[in-house]
């Protein structure tokens, strides 16, 4: 009698295991049937890059790559209307010791100080700083350079002979929104170089 009870319990257990396993396999079979690949489940990802043996050394006004360009002191009356400019100041950015026979695009990036409307550099906030005064950068032909826009970058053609390739730029005060209030002006930019 004892053996019969054990067989019955085992039989029930095996039977319920078979049912559970069958149900489990049925679920997986159903889930598998939902995936349709048509033998086209492969994707191609392509990566490209260029390793250069050298990179350019940037110099500002013939000095280092970390310089300050000083603008003249002006009267607040010179910026009495929105979009007026004053105090245009020349500065030079040269690329030195670059790999030869390459094109290099140099553009200006904001330092979390972009004016999205004018694409200029905004002045530093705080006590003692001018309000609604921006800094506008222009290329050597006086064309406005939009900050944070690689398409507005300047193309440097590096010759076969390793040499310094300079380009002129201008920076000026720019009246943003009204009212413009007098004070100090300070803004930072990052020069980004992209090799082509």
Rosetta constraint file for C-alpha pairs under 8 A:
AtomPair CA 1 CA 5 HARMONIC 6.37 0.50
AtomPair CA 2 CA 6 HARMONIC 6.44 0.50
AtomPair CA 3 CA 7 HARMONIC 6.22 0.50
AtomPair CA 4 CA 8 HARMONIC 6.11 0.50
AtomPair CA 5 CA 9 HARMONIC 6.13 0.50
AtomPair CA 6 CA 10 HARMONIC 6.06 0.50
AtomPair CA 7 CA 11 HARMONIC 5.75 0.50
AtomPair CA 8 CA 12 HARMONIC 6.06 0.50
AtomPair CA 9 CA 13 HARMONIC 6.04 0.50
AtomPair CA 10 CA 14 HARMONIC 5.91 0.50
AtomPair CA 11 CA 15 HARMONIC 5.90 0.50
AtomPair CA 12 CA 16 HARMONIC 6.02 0.50
AtomPair CA 13 CA 17 HARMONIC 6.03 0.50
AtomPair CA 14 CA 18 HARMONIC 6.08 0.50
AtomPair CA 15 CA 19 HARMONIC 6.32 0.50
AtomPair CA 16 CA 20 HARMONIC 6.07 0.50
AtomPair CA 17 CA 21 HARMONIC 5.94 0.50
AtomPair CA 18 CA 22 HARMONIC 5.92 0.50
AtomPair CA 19 CA 23 HARMONIC 6.09 0.50
AtomPair CA 20 CA 24 HARMONIC 6.05 0.50
AtomPair CA 21 CA 25 HARMONIC 6.05 0.50
AtomPair CA 22 CA 26 HARMONIC 5.99 0.50
AtomPair CA 23 CA 27 HARMONIC 6.31 0.50
AtomPair CA 24 CA 28 HARMONIC 6.52 0.50
AtomPair CA 25 CA 29 HARMONIC 5.99 0.50
AtomPair CA 26 CA 30 HARMONIC 6.05 0.50
AtomPair CA 27 CA 31 HARMONIC 6.11 0.50
AtomPair CA 28 CA 32 HARMONIC 5.98 0.50
AtomPair CA 29 CA 33 HARMONIC 6.15 0.50
AtomPair CA 30 CA 34 HARMONIC 6.67 0.50
AtomPair CA 31 CA 35 HARMONIC 7.20 0.50
AtomPair CA 37 CA 41 HARMONIC 5.46 0.50
AtomPair CA 52 CA 99 HARMONIC 7.53 0.50
AtomPair CA 53 CA 99 HARMONIC 7.41 0.50
AtomPair CA 54 CA 97 HARMONIC 7.89 0.50
AtomPair CA 54 CA 98 HARMONIC 6.48 0.50
AtomPair CA 54 CA 99 HARMONIC 5.73 0.50
AtomPair CA 55 CA 97 HARMONIC 7.35 0.50
AtomPair CA 55 CA 98 HARMONIC 5.45 0.50
AtomPair CA 55 CA 99 HARMONIC 6.42 0.50
AtomPair CA 56 CA 95 HARMONIC 5.79 0.50
AtomPair CA 56 CA 96 HARMONIC 5.55 0.50
AtomPair CA 56 CA 97 HARMONIC 5.46 0.50
AtomPair CA 56 CA 98 HARMONIC 4.11 0.50
AtomPair CA 56 CA 99 HARMONIC 7.10 0.50
AtomPair CA 57 CA 65 HARMONIC 7.75 0.50
AtomPair CA 57 CA 95 HARMONIC 5.70 0.50
AtomPair CA 57 CA 96 HARMONIC 4.93 0.50
AtomPair CA 57 CA 97 HARMONIC 6.06 0.50
AtomPair CA 57 CA 98 HARMONIC 6.92 0.50
AtomPair CA 58 CA 64 HARMONIC 7.14 0.50
AtomPair CA 58 CA 65 HARMONIC 5.26 0.50
AtomPair CA 58 CA 93 HARMONIC 6.90 0.50
AtomPair CA 58 CA 94 HARMONIC 5.77 0.50
AtomPair CA 58 CA 95 HARMONIC 4.84 0.50
AtomPair CA 58 CA 96 HARMONIC 6.20 0.50
AtomPair CA 59 CA 63 HARMONIC 5.37 0.50
AtomPair CA 59 CA 64 HARMONIC 4.81 0.50
AtomPair CA 59 CA 65 HARMONIC 4.66 0.50
AtomPair CA 59 CA 66 HARMONIC 7.94 0.50
AtomPair CA 59 CA 93 HARMONIC 5.81 0.50
AtomPair CA 59 CA 94 HARMONIC 5.25 0.50
AtomPair CA 59 CA 95 HARMONIC 6.56 0.50
AtomPair CA 59 CA 96 HARMONIC 7.46 0.50
AtomPair CA 60 CA 64 HARMONIC 5.97 0.50
AtomPair CA 60 CA 65 HARMONIC 5.68 0.50
AtomPair CA 60 CA 66 HARMONIC 7.38 0.50
AtomPair CA 60 CA 67 HARMONIC 6.31 0.50
AtomPair CA 60 CA 91 HARMONIC 7.22 0.50
AtomPair CA 60 CA 92 HARMONIC 5.67 0.50
AtomPair CA 60 CA 93 HARMONIC 4.69 0.50
AtomPair CA 60 CA 94 HARMONIC 6.45 0.50
AtomPair CA 61 CA 91 HARMONIC 5.93 0.50
AtomPair CA 61 CA 92 HARMONIC 4.90 0.50
AtomPair CA 61 CA 93 HARMONIC 6.36 0.50
AtomPair CA 61 CA 94 HARMONIC 7.79 0.50
AtomPair CA 62 CA 92 HARMONIC 7.50 0.50
AtomPair CA 62 CA 93 HARMONIC 7.84 0.50
AtomPair CA 62 CA 94 HARMONIC 7.39 0.50
AtomPair CA 63 CA 67 HARMONIC 7.38 0.50
AtomPair CA 69 CA 91 HARMONIC 7.09 0.50
AtomPair CA 70 CA 89 HARMONIC 7.86 0.50
AtomPair CA 71 CA 87 HARMONIC 6.42 0.50
AtomPair CA 71 CA 88 HARMONIC 7.43 0.50
AtomPair CA 71 CA 89 HARMONIC 6.01 0.50
AtomPair CA 71 CA 171 HARMONIC 7.90 0.50
AtomPair CA 71 CA 172 HARMONIC 7.41 0.50
AtomPair CA 72 CA 87 HARMONIC 5.91 0.50
AtomPair CA 72 CA 89 HARMONIC 7.81 0.50
AtomPair CA 73 CA 87 HARMONIC 7.69 0.50
AtomPair CA 74 CA 78 HARMONIC 7.11 0.50
AtomPair CA 74 CA 86 HARMONIC 7.70 0.50
AtomPair CA 74 CA 87 HARMONIC 6.82 0.50
AtomPair CA 75 CA 79 HARMONIC 7.87 0.50
AtomPair CA 76 CA 80 HARMONIC 6.84 0.50
AtomPair CA 76 CA 180 HARMONIC 7.56 0.50
AtomPair CA 76 CA 181 HARMONIC 7.15 0.50
AtomPair CA 76 CA 182 HARMONIC 5.69 0.50
AtomPair CA 78 CA 84 HARMONIC 7.64 0.50
AtomPair CA 78 CA 85 HARMONIC 7.80 0.50
AtomPair CA 78 CA 86 HARMONIC 6.62 0.50
AtomPair CA 79 CA 84 HARMONIC 5.57 0.50
AtomPair CA 79 CA 85 HARMONIC 6.68 0.50
AtomPair CA 79 CA 86 HARMONIC 7.15 0.50
AtomPair CA 79 CA 174 HARMONIC 7.20 0.50
AtomPair CA 79 CA 175 HARMONIC 5.47 0.50
AtomPair CA 79 CA 180 HARMONIC 7.06 0.50
AtomPair CA 80 CA 84 HARMONIC 7.45 0.50
AtomPair CA 80 CA 175 HARMONIC 7.55 0.50
AtomPair CA 80 CA 180 HARMONIC 7.02 0.50
AtomPair CA 81 CA 175 HARMONIC 6.66 0.50
AtomPair CA 81 CA 178 HARMONIC 7.36 0.50
AtomPair CA 82 CA 174 HARMONIC 7.97 0.50
AtomPair CA 82 CA 175 HARMONIC 4.91 0.50
AtomPair CA 82 CA 176 HARMONIC 5.38 0.50
AtomPair CA 82 CA 177 HARMONIC 5.87 0.50
AtomPair CA 82 CA 178 HARMONIC 6.43 0.50
AtomPair CA 83 CA 174 HARMONIC 6.01 0.50
AtomPair CA 83 CA 175 HARMONIC 4.91 0.50
AtomPair CA 83 CA 176 HARMONIC 5.96 0.50
AtomPair CA 84 CA 174 HARMONIC 5.76 0.50
AtomPair CA 84 CA 175 HARMONIC 5.33 0.50
AtomPair CA 85 CA 172 HARMONIC 6.30 0.50
AtomPair CA 85 CA 173 HARMONIC 5.46 0.50
AtomPair CA 85 CA 174 HARMONIC 4.57 0.50
AtomPair CA 85 CA 175 HARMONIC 6.51 0.50
AtomPair CA 86 CA 172 HARMONIC 5.74 0.50
AtomPair CA 86 CA 173 HARMONIC 5.29 0.50
AtomPair CA 86 CA 174 HARMONIC 6.78 0.50
AtomPair CA 87 CA 171 HARMONIC 7.97 0.50
AtomPair CA 87 CA 172 HARMONIC 5.25 0.50
AtomPair CA 87 CA 173 HARMONIC 6.07 0.50
AtomPair CA 88 CA 170 HARMONIC 6.13 0.50
AtomPair CA 88 CA 171 HARMONIC 5.54 0.50
AtomPair CA 88 CA 172 HARMONIC 4.26 0.50
AtomPair CA 88 CA 173 HARMONIC 7.20 0.50
AtomPair CA 89 CA 170 HARMONIC 5.26 0.50
AtomPair CA 89 CA 171 HARMONIC 5.31 0.50
AtomPair CA 89 CA 172 HARMONIC 6.22 0.50
AtomPair CA 90 CA 168 HARMONIC 6.86 0.50
AtomPair CA 90 CA 169 HARMONIC 5.80 0.50
AtomPair CA 90 CA 170 HARMONIC 4.54 0.50
AtomPair CA 90 CA 171 HARMONIC 6.72 0.50
AtomPair CA 91 CA 168 HARMONIC 5.91 0.50
AtomPair CA 91 CA 169 HARMONIC 5.36 0.50
AtomPair CA 91 CA 170 HARMONIC 6.03 0.50
AtomPair CA 91 CA 171 HARMONIC 7.73 0.50
AtomPair CA 92 CA 166 HARMONIC 6.44 0.50
AtomPair CA 92 CA 167 HARMONIC 5.63 0.50
AtomPair CA 92 CA 168 HARMONIC 4.52 0.50
AtomPair CA 92 CA 169 HARMONIC 5.95 0.50
AtomPair CA 93 CA 166 HARMONIC 5.63 0.50
AtomPair CA 93 CA 167 HARMONIC 5.55 0.50
AtomPair CA 93 CA 168 HARMONIC 6.53 0.50
AtomPair CA 93 CA 169 HARMONIC 7.56 0.50
AtomPair CA 94 CA 164 HARMONIC 6.29 0.50
AtomPair CA 94 CA 165 HARMONIC 5.31 0.50
AtomPair CA 94 CA 166 HARMONIC 3.82 0.50
AtomPair CA 94 CA 167 HARMONIC 6.15 0.50
AtomPair CA 95 CA 164 HARMONIC 5.68 0.50
AtomPair CA 95 CA 165 HARMONIC 5.25 0.50
AtomPair CA 95 CA 166 HARMONIC 6.30 0.50
AtomPair CA 96 CA 162 HARMONIC 7.86 0.50
AtomPair CA 96 CA 163 HARMONIC 6.21 0.50
AtomPair CA 96 CA 164 HARMONIC 4.48 0.50
AtomPair CA 96 CA 165 HARMONIC 6.54 0.50
AtomPair CA 97 CA 162 HARMONIC 6.04 0.50
AtomPair CA 97 CA 163 HARMONIC 6.39 0.50
AtomPair CA 97 CA 164 HARMONIC 6.89 0.50
AtomPair CA 98 CA 158 HARMONIC 7.10 0.50
AtomPair CA 98 CA 162 HARMONIC 6.77 0.50
AtomPair CA 98 CA 163 HARMONIC 7.78 0.50
AtomPair CA 99 CA 158 HARMONIC 7.60 0.50
AtomPair CA 99 CA 162 HARMONIC 7.40 0.50
AtomPair CA 100 CA 158 HARMONIC 5.82 0.50
AtomPair CA 100 CA 159 HARMONIC 5.80 0.50
AtomPair CA 100 CA 160 HARMONIC 4.89 0.50
AtomPair CA 100 CA 161 HARMONIC 6.50 0.50
AtomPair CA 100 CA 162 HARMONIC 5.98 0.50
AtomPair CA 101 CA 157 HARMONIC 7.37 0.50
AtomPair CA 101 CA 158 HARMONIC 5.30 0.50
AtomPair CA 101 CA 159 HARMONIC 5.01 0.50
AtomPair CA 101 CA 160 HARMONIC 4.90 0.50
AtomPair CA 102 CA 157 HARMONIC 6.30 0.50
AtomPair CA 102 CA 158 HARMONIC 5.35 0.50
AtomPair CA 102 CA 159 HARMONIC 7.35 0.50
AtomPair CA 102 CA 195 HARMONIC 7.25 0.50
AtomPair CA 102 CA 196 HARMONIC 6.71 0.50
AtomPair CA 103 CA 155 HARMONIC 6.67 0.50
AtomPair CA 103 CA 156 HARMONIC 5.70 0.50
AtomPair CA 103 CA 157 HARMONIC 4.70 0.50
AtomPair CA 103 CA 158 HARMONIC 5.99 0.50
AtomPair CA 103 CA 195 HARMONIC 6.24 0.50
AtomPair CA 103 CA 196 HARMONIC 5.37 0.50
AtomPair CA 104 CA 155 HARMONIC 5.70 0.50
AtomPair CA 104 CA 156 HARMONIC 5.01 0.50
AtomPair CA 104 CA 157 HARMONIC 6.48 0.50
AtomPair CA 104 CA 158 HARMONIC 7.44 0.50
AtomPair CA 104 CA 193 HARMONIC 6.57 0.50
AtomPair CA 104 CA 194 HARMONIC 5.67 0.50
AtomPair CA 104 CA 195 HARMONIC 4.65 0.50
AtomPair CA 104 CA 196 HARMONIC 5.89 0.50
AtomPair CA 105 CA 150 HARMONIC 7.89 0.50
AtomPair CA 105 CA 153 HARMONIC 5.79 0.50
AtomPair CA 105 CA 154 HARMONIC 5.52 0.50
AtomPair CA 105 CA 155 HARMONIC 4.56 0.50
AtomPair CA 105 CA 156 HARMONIC 6.16 0.50
AtomPair CA 105 CA 193 HARMONIC 5.73 0.50
AtomPair CA 105 CA 194 HARMONIC 5.08 0.50
AtomPair CA 105 CA 195 HARMONIC 6.43 0.50
AtomPair CA 105 CA 196 HARMONIC 7.37 0.50
AtomPair CA 106 CA 150 HARMONIC 7.85 0.50
AtomPair CA 106 CA 153 HARMONIC 5.15 0.50
AtomPair CA 106 CA 154 HARMONIC 5.25 0.50
AtomPair CA 106 CA 155 HARMONIC 6.48 0.50
AtomPair CA 106 CA 156 HARMONIC 7.48 0.50
AtomPair CA 106 CA 191 HARMONIC 6.67 0.50
AtomPair CA 106 CA 192 HARMONIC 5.63 0.50
AtomPair CA 106 CA 193 HARMONIC 4.62 0.50
AtomPair CA 106 CA 194 HARMONIC 6.42 0.50
AtomPair CA 107 CA 147 HARMONIC 7.58 0.50
AtomPair CA 107 CA 148 HARMONIC 7.44 0.50
AtomPair CA 107 CA 149 HARMONIC 7.14 0.50
AtomPair CA 107 CA 150 HARMONIC 5.74 0.50
AtomPair CA 107 CA 152 HARMONIC 6.72 0.50
AtomPair CA 107 CA 153 HARMONIC 4.12 0.50
AtomPair CA 107 CA 154 HARMONIC 6.36 0.50
AtomPair CA 107 CA 191 HARMONIC 5.87 0.50
AtomPair CA 107 CA 192 HARMONIC 5.45 0.50
AtomPair CA 107 CA 193 HARMONIC 6.75 0.50
AtomPair CA 108 CA 146 HARMONIC 7.88 0.50
AtomPair CA 108 CA 147 HARMONIC 5.39 0.50
AtomPair CA 108 CA 148 HARMONIC 6.05 0.50
AtomPair CA 108 CA 149 HARMONIC 7.54 0.50
AtomPair CA 108 CA 150 HARMONIC 7.92 0.50
AtomPair CA 108 CA 153 HARMONIC 7.21 0.50
AtomPair CA 108 CA 189 HARMONIC 6.32 0.50
AtomPair CA 108 CA 190 HARMONIC 5.76 0.50
AtomPair CA 108 CA 191 HARMONIC 4.92 0.50
AtomPair CA 108 CA 192 HARMONIC 6.30 0.50
AtomPair CA 109 CA 147 HARMONIC 5.51 0.50
AtomPair CA 109 CA 148 HARMONIC 4.47 0.50
AtomPair CA 109 CA 149 HARMONIC 7.56 0.50
AtomPair CA 109 CA 189 HARMONIC 5.66 0.50
AtomPair CA 109 CA 190 HARMONIC 4.94 0.50
AtomPair CA 109 CA 191 HARMONIC 6.24 0.50
AtomPair CA 109 CA 192 HARMONIC 6.91 0.50
AtomPair CA 110 CA 114 HARMONIC 5.49 0.50
AtomPair CA 110 CA 121 HARMONIC 6.69 0.50
AtomPair CA 110 CA 147 HARMONIC 6.30 0.50
AtomPair CA 110 CA 148 HARMONIC 6.08 0.50
AtomPair CA 110 CA 188 HARMONIC 7.10 0.50
AtomPair CA 110 CA 189 HARMONIC 5.10 0.50
AtomPair CA 110 CA 190 HARMONIC 6.30 0.50
AtomPair CA 111 CA 188 HARMONIC 5.94 0.50
AtomPair CA 111 CA 189 HARMONIC 5.56 0.50
AtomPair CA 111 CA 190 HARMONIC 6.70 0.50
AtomPair CA 113 CA 121 HARMONIC 5.73 0.50
AtomPair CA 113 CA 122 HARMONIC 5.17 0.50
AtomPair CA 113 CA 123 HARMONIC 7.45 0.50
AtomPair CA 113 CA 124 HARMONIC 7.88 0.50
AtomPair CA 113 CA 187 HARMONIC 7.56 0.50
AtomPair CA 113 CA 188 HARMONIC 7.86 0.50
AtomPair CA 114 CA 119 HARMONIC 6.27 0.50
AtomPair CA 114 CA 120 HARMONIC 6.03 0.50
AtomPair CA 114 CA 121 HARMONIC 5.04 0.50
AtomPair CA 114 CA 122 HARMONIC 5.79 0.50
AtomPair CA 114 CA 147 HARMONIC 7.07 0.50
AtomPair CA 114 CA 148 HARMONIC 7.87 0.50
AtomPair CA 115 CA 119 HARMONIC 5.18 0.50
AtomPair CA 115 CA 120 HARMONIC 5.36 0.50
AtomPair CA 115 CA 121 HARMONIC 6.00 0.50
AtomPair CA 115 CA 122 HARMONIC 5.72 0.50
AtomPair CA 116 CA 120 HARMONIC 7.62 0.50
AtomPair CA 119 CA 146 HARMONIC 5.10 0.50
AtomPair CA 119 CA 147 HARMONIC 5.40 0.50
AtomPair CA 119 CA 148 HARMONIC 7.84 0.50
AtomPair CA 120 CA 134 HARMONIC 6.30 0.50
AtomPair CA 120 CA 135 HARMONIC 5.83 0.50
AtomPair CA 120 CA 136 HARMONIC 5.10 0.50
AtomPair CA 120 CA 137 HARMONIC 7.26 0.50
AtomPair CA 120 CA 146 HARMONIC 6.66 0.50
AtomPair CA 120 CA 147 HARMONIC 6.02 0.50
AtomPair CA 121 CA 134 HARMONIC 5.60 0.50
AtomPair CA 121 CA 135 HARMONIC 5.13 0.50
AtomPair CA 121 CA 136 HARMONIC 6.56 0.50
AtomPair CA 121 CA 147 HARMONIC 7.22 0.50
AtomPair CA 121 CA 187 HARMONIC 6.43 0.50
AtomPair CA 121 CA 188 HARMONIC 7.65 0.50
AtomPair CA 121 CA 189 HARMONIC 7.70 0.50
AtomPair CA 122 CA 132 HARMONIC 7.87 0.50
AtomPair CA 122 CA 133 HARMONIC 6.95 0.50
AtomPair CA 122 CA 134 HARMONIC 4.67 0.50
AtomPair CA 122 CA 135 HARMONIC 6.51 0.50
AtomPair CA 122 CA 187 HARMONIC 6.53 0.50
AtomPair CA 123 CA 129 HARMONIC 7.57 0.50
AtomPair CA 123 CA 130 HARMONIC 7.30 0.50
AtomPair CA 123 CA 131 HARMONIC 7.56 0.50
AtomPair CA 123 CA 132 HARMONIC 7.45 0.50
AtomPair CA 123 CA 133 HARMONIC 6.04 0.50
AtomPair CA 123 CA 134 HARMONIC 5.38 0.50
AtomPair CA 123 CA 135 HARMONIC 7.20 0.50
AtomPair CA 123 CA 185 HARMONIC 5.76 0.50
AtomPair CA 123 CA 186 HARMONIC 5.51 0.50
AtomPair CA 123 CA 187 HARMONIC 5.34 0.50
AtomPair CA 124 CA 129 HARMONIC 6.65 0.50
AtomPair CA 124 CA 185 HARMONIC 6.85 0.50
AtomPair CA 124 CA 186 HARMONIC 5.59 0.50
AtomPair CA 124 CA 187 HARMONIC 5.97 0.50
AtomPair CA 125 CA 129 HARMONIC 6.32 0.50
AtomPair CA 125 CA 131 HARMONIC 7.82 0.50
AtomPair CA 128 CA 183 HARMONIC 5.46 0.50
AtomPair CA 128 CA 184 HARMONIC 6.12 0.50
AtomPair CA 129 CA 182 HARMONIC 7.36 0.50
AtomPair CA 129 CA 183 HARMONIC 4.49 0.50
AtomPair CA 129 CA 184 HARMONIC 4.39 0.50
AtomPair CA 129 CA 185 HARMONIC 5.95 0.50
AtomPair CA 129 CA 186 HARMONIC 7.93 0.50
AtomPair CA 130 CA 180 HARMONIC 7.27 0.50
AtomPair CA 130 CA 181 HARMONIC 5.37 0.50
AtomPair CA 130 CA 182 HARMONIC 4.64 0.50
AtomPair CA 130 CA 183 HARMONIC 3.79 0.50
AtomPair CA 130 CA 184 HARMONIC 5.35 0.50
AtomPair CA 130 CA 185 HARMONIC 6.01 0.50
AtomPair CA 131 CA 179 HARMONIC 7.68 0.50
AtomPair CA 131 CA 180 HARMONIC 5.53 0.50
AtomPair CA 131 CA 181 HARMONIC 4.90 0.50
AtomPair CA 131 CA 182 HARMONIC 6.75 0.50
AtomPair CA 131 CA 183 HARMONIC 7.34 0.50
AtomPair CA 132 CA 175 HARMONIC 6.45 0.50
AtomPair CA 132 CA 176 HARMONIC 5.05 0.50
AtomPair CA 132 CA 177 HARMONIC 5.64 0.50
AtomPair CA 132 CA 178 HARMONIC 6.97 0.50
AtomPair CA 132 CA 179 HARMONIC 6.92 0.50
AtomPair CA 132 CA 180 HARMONIC 5.14 0.50
AtomPair CA 132 CA 181 HARMONIC 6.97 0.50
AtomPair CA 133 CA 173 HARMONIC 6.66 0.50
AtomPair CA 133 CA 174 HARMONIC 5.78 0.50
AtomPair CA 133 CA 175 HARMONIC 5.12 0.50
AtomPair CA 133 CA 176 HARMONIC 5.64 0.50
AtomPair CA 133 CA 180 HARMONIC 6.35 0.50
AtomPair CA 133 CA 181 HARMONIC 7.85 0.50
AtomPair CA 133 CA 185 HARMONIC 7.41 0.50
AtomPair CA 134 CA 173 HARMONIC 5.91 0.50
AtomPair CA 134 CA 174 HARMONIC 4.94 0.50
AtomPair CA 134 CA 175 HARMONIC 6.33 0.50
AtomPair CA 134 CA 176 HARMONIC 6.30 0.50
AtomPair CA 135 CA 171 HARMONIC 6.49 0.50
AtomPair CA 135 CA 172 HARMONIC 5.58 0.50
AtomPair CA 135 CA 173 HARMONIC 4.88 0.50
AtomPair CA 135 CA 174 HARMONIC 5.54 0.50
AtomPair CA 135 CA 187 HARMONIC 7.42 0.50
AtomPair CA 136 CA 144 HARMONIC 7.24 0.50
AtomPair CA 136 CA 145 HARMONIC 7.70 0.50
AtomPair CA 136 CA 171 HARMONIC 5.56 0.50
AtomPair CA 136 CA 172 HARMONIC 5.41 0.50
AtomPair CA 136 CA 173 HARMONIC 6.43 0.50
AtomPair CA 136 CA 174 HARMONIC 6.10 0.50
AtomPair CA 137 CA 144 HARMONIC 6.08 0.50
AtomPair CA 137 CA 145 HARMONIC 5.61 0.50
AtomPair CA 137 CA 146 HARMONIC 7.79 0.50
AtomPair CA 137 CA 169 HARMONIC 6.98 0.50
AtomPair CA 137 CA 170 HARMONIC 5.61 0.50
AtomPair CA 137 CA 171 HARMONIC 4.49 0.50
AtomPair CA 137 CA 172 HARMONIC 6.70 0.50
AtomPair CA 138 CA 142 HARMONIC 5.06 0.50
AtomPair CA 138 CA 143 HARMONIC 5.10 0.50
AtomPair CA 138 CA 144 HARMONIC 4.39 0.50
AtomPair CA 138 CA 145 HARMONIC 5.19 0.50
AtomPair CA 138 CA 169 HARMONIC 5.67 0.50
AtomPair CA 138 CA 170 HARMONIC 5.02 0.50
AtomPair CA 138 CA 171 HARMONIC 6.34 0.50
AtomPair CA 139 CA 143 HARMONIC 5.39 0.50
AtomPair CA 139 CA 144 HARMONIC 6.63 0.50
AtomPair CA 139 CA 145 HARMONIC 6.53 0.50
AtomPair CA 139 CA 154 HARMONIC 7.91 0.50
AtomPair CA 139 CA 168 HARMONIC 6.48 0.50
AtomPair CA 139 CA 169 HARMONIC 4.53 0.50
AtomPair CA 139 CA 170 HARMONIC 6.27 0.50
AtomPair CA 140 CA 167 HARMONIC 7.03 0.50
AtomPair CA 140 CA 168 HARMONIC 4.86 0.50
AtomPair CA 140 CA 169 HARMONIC 5.03 0.50
AtomPair CA 140 CA 170 HARMONIC 6.98 0.50
AtomPair CA 142 CA 169 HARMONIC 7.92 0.50
AtomPair CA 142 CA 170 HARMONIC 7.32 0.50
AtomPair CA 145 CA 152 HARMONIC 5.70 0.50
AtomPair CA 145 CA 153 HARMONIC 7.38 0.50
AtomPair CA 146 CA 152 HARMONIC 5.88 0.50
AtomPair CA 147 CA 152 HARMONIC 7.76 0.50
AtomPair CA 149 CA 153 HARMONIC 7.08 0.50
AtomPair CA 156 CA 165 HARMONIC 7.08 0.50
AtomPair CA 157 CA 165 HARMONIC 7.84 0.50
AtomPair CA 158 CA 162 HARMONIC 7.67 0.50
AtomPair CA 158 CA 163 HARMONIC 7.78 0.50
AtomPair CA 158 CA 165 HARMONIC 6.92 0.50
AtomPair CA 159 CA 163 HARMONIC 7.45 0.50
AtomPair CA 175 CA 180 HARMONIC 6.62 0.50
AtomPair CA 176 CA 180 HARMONIC 7.29 0.50
